[in-house]
Amino acid sequence: MCETYWTVPKRKKTLEEAKRKHPDRWRNRPIRKCSIEETVYLNPEKESQEKRRD
């Protein structure tokens, strides 16, 4: 199993703890999305434009 699967839960817990300790820094914003993306595109806009041309 990739180490990312172990890192993501730790990151979420760390962000939640930081928000609890310093709520003034968060300004009622939610924490970042802590999940693993299966597919990631470096230039999603460019890729979708290329598909339209075909």
C-alpha positions as a printed NumPy array, in Angstrom:
array([[  0.   ,   0.   ,   0.   ],
       [  1.259,   3.461,  -0.873],
       [  2.404,   5.683,   1.994],
       [ -0.151,   8.278,   0.824],
       [ -2.904,   6.107,   2.3  ],
       [ -1.278,   6.532,   5.703],
       [ -0.509,  10.233,   5.301],
       [ -3.99 ,  11.474,   4.366],
       [ -5.73 ,  10.554,   7.651],
       [ -2.851,  12.088,   9.626],
       [ -3.083,  15.275,   7.579],
       [ -6.826,  15.559,   8.149],
       [ -6.377,  15.058,  11.887],
       [ -3.59 ,  17.679,  11.975],
       [ -5.713,  20.242,  10.102],
       [ -8.721,  19.632,  12.356],
       [ -6.54 ,  20.091,  15.438],
       [ -5.036,  23.303,  14.039],
       [ -8.518,  24.667,  13.348],
       [ -9.607,  23.817,  16.883],
       [ -6.547,  25.469,  18.434],
       [ -6.543,  28.586,  16.228],
       [-10.084,  29.217,  14.927],
       [ -9.255,  32.873,  14.178],
       [ -6.893,  31.734,  11.402],
       [ -9.623,  29.764,   9.652],
       [-12.394,  32.419,   9.514],
       [-15.167,  29.805,   9.393],
       [-13.647,  28.095,   6.359],
       [-13.755,  24.318,   6.164],
       [-10.527,  22.347,   6.222],
       [ -9.021,  21.283,   2.926],
       [-10.3  ,  18.218,   1.204],
       [ -8.21 ,  15.33 ,   2.493],
       [ -8.736,  12.56 ,   0.02 ],
       [ -6.783,  10.749,  -2.628],
       [ -7.559,  11.518,  -6.237],
       [ -7.357,   8.499,  -8.521],
       [ -6.578,  10.541, -11.647],
       [ -4.861,  13.905, -11.687],
       [ -4.368,  16.135, -14.735],
       [ -1.685,  18.805, -14.814],
       [ -3.595,  20.988, -17.281],
       [ -7.262,  19.931, -17.167],
       [ -8.445,  22.897, -19.259],
       [ -5.942,  22.143, -21.997],
       [ -6.865,  18.451, -22.062],
       [-10.577,  19.173, -22.419],
       [ -9.879,  21.618, -25.268],
       [ -7.813,  19.023, -27.111],
       [-10.634,  16.481, -26.824],
       [-13.077,  18.989, -28.327],
       [-10.834,  19.429, -31.385],
       [-10.859,  15.709, -32.175]])
